[in-house]
């Protein structure tokens, strides 16, 4: 089975170049990766499925060899400004790779269907006659002959184009195509466009002219278009800065740079109009240039700005030219990559400043300045406020976009319809409108700089709606199922996928948001709305994915991924979608059975089927025909029963039935030997939080055969007795285990099997009732990689082995009713970040002692019915950022010593008494002074179950609520 993905080789000049008739063109294409993946799968097919390829084995080997030779010309495809002939050739290679995948996948699909039918045939001679008559075998022979001819012609065409492959390259061998840097305008921003960075500018100026005498570096980090260059330039041109330094140097580095030219440019700027430059200034020897610069700067107070740095290697070279001369010299580096900023921080005096998007108020101010610069006194007319606010919201505080779009609108007629049209057609405007193409070019630079293995992962965000947040686990499991992840020795594919995600975050292409529910430890991720628009455009160009909407009038494309938003039932009638391997459904109001029938009929080669939140109440038997399926999510659907045909999904890796009505899994599930993730817990938010609000599923005996399982949560423990724990002990690859309905006598058996799970990172254990004791004392060698533990049930005392878990990040004790203060035991855990006590302690006083909880960032104290007082010593909880308290009916005052928590940003109180809340009011509250520096203080009052009405401190609605 072939896995075809779409990635584009990164912008590293060392990756090689393609020469066309003497002109070097850097091409970074997903096509190269498509071909690579097809080659890898052909190798596997040849090695493991030779019986299937009888009569065509030699042809398949020849195709592989031809693709390997073509591969040499695709090291850097999909770069800007390719000549049309090259683009056509690259497209033909990609289409050929797709076709190979289609042919092989269809053939393997038919063979799987045949194997299923063999169960009904009694004798071997009947099986033999069936195989001889098998039509697909004849078809693949014909199709592979055609593919062989096609691939050979493509290779010959590349030779006619005059391709020469260069394996080695350098920064100096970058593209010779004329290209105007769209970032040039950032160097010449007018003063009226400087909005929202004034305080940061003044802070940096103060740092430049004051502070230590030691040479210091500050890295300004943020996504493209956020104003890094503008900020650096305003600091650089400040009169105080000009007068303070002996010499100033500004270097624009960019993606393709030449170290020698940069060093020469630095020398020329230093010597300009001051001294006679030494003869060595025109030399190209790096060592000579660095030595000359060091000698010249040794006795000077200098400031150097390196704008737009893309590689850590750059600083590792140029820093040697900048002596640490203790004269108060300063260096500013701007970059889109967090890791570059961190790598430049080599001493305590060095800093990293993360530039944030403009606030809503500042974004609105900047927009009005640009859009109404010559009329309405710079103010927005009332009739344009709503469409203007929609446009500003879409810009999400990005100055580049606000200035460009505001400037465009200043030339348009000031009527709501005109402005609404721009908002609705922004995707196409970003591609075609000359006023806005600079936005696309600047933001696209980050995409082109991505290494090949990240590009398909990044484009995958286009499958989700605008402003959509996706949980980390879902994203990583999808990437693995799609085949985007390259294996690394000693690491699970999911661990490598997490590394990919972190790299996208560090490049400021993906934003992080936290889980919304206590039991969710997954973070959520999203991308900027404008990046989403660019991804959609790029995905369409590459036939990577297509979004179908009810109002969509665009022509169908031959995409591999299909995302259906608010679509009508006849969405599948538009065109033939045989190429589709992934289907997502969003905002579908109804799904009649005919819709499902068509889906399984049209998409027989599916690898990914994501029904999350879809309005379906059953899964048809036909799902078992999807032999290639690797990912199936039914999360938050109304499905109650899984069909027995699920047992035929031999390639399934992820099965998600979380938040469904599925309470029992069929025994056929144990045929899914490639299953890696089985997610099945249900959390009822409609009832008040209790032990019974979270439910698991019943599992038949035999789960131990699923040796690849990494995630198993939540399964009920009281149906198989000791047998379940014996089976669990065989699952040595488990990273996440959730088990419910525990009784005291099962405790020792669970402890025994946990000792075999050396990879375990997340453990959830829940008892069958609030009276039942969780007996977890008998672990002598707990899994040392445990990071998150949630114990839901009564404890006699906190298990001793938890205190030795040096990697523990999260500890949740719910319904534990501990008599002894648990803080005494856990305060020294070195990496504990998140602590939750929900009915976890049955005492009147909690004391956070000095020196304890040095890394804790979030503390939750919920439903502590007896708790009267919380004391916080100075020096305890030094980095606490978020505090949640309540309901605590006996608590009359906020925690004593809360004013010592200098890092505290958010406090949430739930169902607290009227007197408690009044003491915190800004006007007359006696305790307000203790929390007045906290950014956000909220109060929640239950609506139903675990859903709350939220009020902010000082709101009149809150005071009215207290009168009820």
Buried (B, 14 or more C-beta within 10 A) or exposed (E): BBBBBBBBBBBBBEBBBBBBEEEBBBBBBBBBBBBBBBBBBBEEBBEEBEEBBEEBBEBBBBBBEBBEEBBBBBBBBBBBEBBEEBBEBBBBBBBBBBBBBBBBBBBBBBBBBBEBEEEEEEEEEEBEEEEEEBEBBEBBBEBBEEBBEBBEEBBEBBEEBEBEBBEEBEBEBBBEBEEEBBBEBBBEBEEEBBBBBEEBBBEBBEBBBEEEEBBBBBBBBBBBBBBBBBBBBBBBEBEBBEEBBBBBBBBBBBBBBBBBBBBBBBBEBBBEEEEEBBEEBEBEEBEBBBBBBBEBBEEBBBBBBBBBBBBBBBBEBBBBBBBEBEBBBBBBBBBBBBBBBBBBBEEEBBBBBEBEBBEEEBBBBBBBBBBBBEEEEBEBEEEBEEBBBBBBBBBBBBBBBBBBBBBBBBEEEBEBEEBBBBBEEBBEBBBEBEBBBBBBBBBBBBBBBBBBBBBBBBBBBBBBBBEBBBBBBBBBBBBBBBBBBBEEEEEBBBBBBBEBBEBBBBBBBBBEEEBEEBBBBBBBBBBBBBBBBBBBBBBBEBBBBBBBBEEBEEEEBBBBBBBBBBBBEEBBEEEEBEBBBBBBBBEBEEBEEEBBEBBBEBBBBBBBBBBBBBEBEBBBEBBBBBBBBBBBBBBBBEBEBBBEBBBBBBBBBBBBBBBBEBBBBBEBBBBBEEBBBBBBBBBBEEEEBBBEBBBBBBBBBBBBBBEBBBBBBBBBBEBBEEBBBBBBBBBEBBBBBBBBBBBBEBBBBBBBBBBBBEBBBBBBBBBBEBEBBBBBBBBEEBBEBBBBBBBBBBBBEBBEBBEEBEBBBBBBBBBBBBEBEBBEBBBEBEBBBBBBBBBBBBBEEBBBBEEBBBBBBBBBBBBBEBBBBBBBBEBBBBBBBBBBBBBBBEBEBBBBBBBBBEEBBBBBBBBBBEEBBBBBBEEEBEBBEBBEEBEEBBBBBEEEEBEBEEBEBBEEEBEEBBEE
